[in-house]
Amino acid sequence: MSRILVTPLSAVDDVIRSHRPSHLITLLSPEHMIETPQGFPPERHLRLGINDVVDVAAGENPPLKEHVAQLLAFTRDWPAEAPILVHCWAGISRSMAASYIILCDRLGHGSEFFAAKAIRSRARHAYPNALLVQYADDLLGRQGRMIDAVRSIGAGALAAEGEVVELPLVGL
């Protein structure tokens, strides 16, 4: 079954060994960016050097619209025959936003609230980065529905680090 795996950085190696994803997305600040894990095909590893900020003026290396465009282009080339692994530092904000964006893109228009609720039901700790979601909402032509859907699930349970979350593309 095709699925998105969301993890903190600390679980990446274990998840690669146990789930054998075909594609990997890393969302880390540039100063903490990792190399492609040994044995993983570099052409199937998207590395986005962004900080977890929700205001472009609030810090260095904020998410930009071009990062979301790169994410969408990369995941549209994912054949979904094996899992895709998405991670950030804690597995709470940037990676949850990226996973939400992938779900909304794959499930199509009208899936925004459904996808947000599916994430919440599987990840009490999820707090998708609002700036990434805002850019995706614009690029996918969702007219604010993605933003509203993420707001509707709230901030989630306080956690220092998330756990491994599986989001199937079917049967959510």
N, C-alpha and C positions, 0 to 999 in steps of 0.2 A: 504494500500500500504506500502511495506517495505521501510524503509528509514534510513539514518544516520542523526542524529541531532548534530550540532556542536554549542557549546555555550561557553561563558566565565563562569568562576566560579560563578559570581554574578547571573547568570540566571538558575543555575542547579535546585534549588528547584522548581521554577516556571515551568520549562520544564518537570520535573518529574510529577508534578501535572497535567499539561495540556496535555501531550502527552503519558504518561504511558509507557515509554520505558521498555523493558524486560532486557536490559543489559546496563551497565554503564562503561565507561573508563575514568579514571582520570589520567592526565599527569601533575603533579605538582612537584616542588622541594620538597625534603624530609622534609624540615623545614616548608613547607606550606601544607603538605599532609592532606587531610580531611579523616574523618571516613566515613564509608558507611552511606548514609542518612537513617534516621529512616524509617523503614517499607520497605526498599529496600533489596532484598535478597543478603547477602554478597558474596555468591558463584557466583553471576552474576555481581560482581563489580571488575574490574581489576584496580589496583592502581600501576602506574609506577612512581617511585620517581626519576625524571630527571629534570635537569635544561635546559633552552632553549638556548643551545650553539651549535655551528656548528663545533667546533674544540675540540677534546677530551682533548687537552692540555690547553684549554682556561679557564677552570674552574672546580669546583667540580661537581660531579654527572652528567657528560655528558650522552647523550643517548648512549647506547651500542647496538651492534648487538643482544645481548640476549634479550633486551627490545622489539625489533621489532619481534623477534621470539615468545616471549610471547604474543604480540599483535595479531600476525597472528593465533596462536593456539587458543586464546580466541575467536576471531571473527569467526573462522571456526566452532566453536561450537554454534554460534549464529544462531538460526533457521530462523531469519528474518521474523517472523510472526508479530512481534511488532518492533517499532523503537529501535535503539541502540543510546545511548547518549554518545558523546565524548566531553570532555572538558579539557581545561587547564586554566591558569590564565586569559588570555585575549581572548581566542578563535580565535587567529590569526596564530600562528606558530605550536606549538606541536600538537594541536588538528586538525588543518588543514592537517598537514602531516599524522597523523594517519588516518584521514578520506580518504585522497588520497590513502594511502596504502590499506585500506579496499576496496575501489572502484576498484583499479587495480587488487587486488586479486580476487574479485568477478566477475569482467568483463572479466578477462583473458588477455592473451598475445595480444598485438596490441591495447589495450585500453588506453595506457598511455597518449597520447596527448588529446584524447577525454575526459578522466576523468579530466585532468588538466584544460582544457577549461571549462568543466562543473562547476568546483569549482570556477573559475574566474567569470563566468557569474552569479553565485549566491552569490558570496562573494568578493566584490571589495577590501576588507581589507585583504584577505587571503595571507599569506606569509609562505608557508609550510617549516618547519625546514628541511634544506638541508641534515643534517647528518642522520636523520631518513629516509629520502627518499633514500639516498645513500645505507644504510643498506638494505632497502627493495628491492631496485633494484637488489642487489646482491643475497639476499635470494630467490627472485622470478625469478631469471634468466632473467632479462629484458635487459641486456647488455647495460646499460646506457640510455635506452629510458625514464625511469622514471625521471632520473636526467635532461635530455634534455627537457622533457615536462614541468617540474616545472620551469626550467630556462626560457622557452619560454613565460610563463605567467607573468614574472616579479615579482617585490616586492609587488605590490598592493598599494592601497590607504593608506596613513598614518592614523592610528587610534590608540587611546589609548586602546580601547576595541572593539571587534567585536560584531556583533549582532547574534541572533539565525539564523542559516542557515539550511535548509532542503535539503538533497541530496537523491533523490529517487534512488533506485537500478535499476529501469526500467523507461524508458521514460525520460532519462536525456536530 
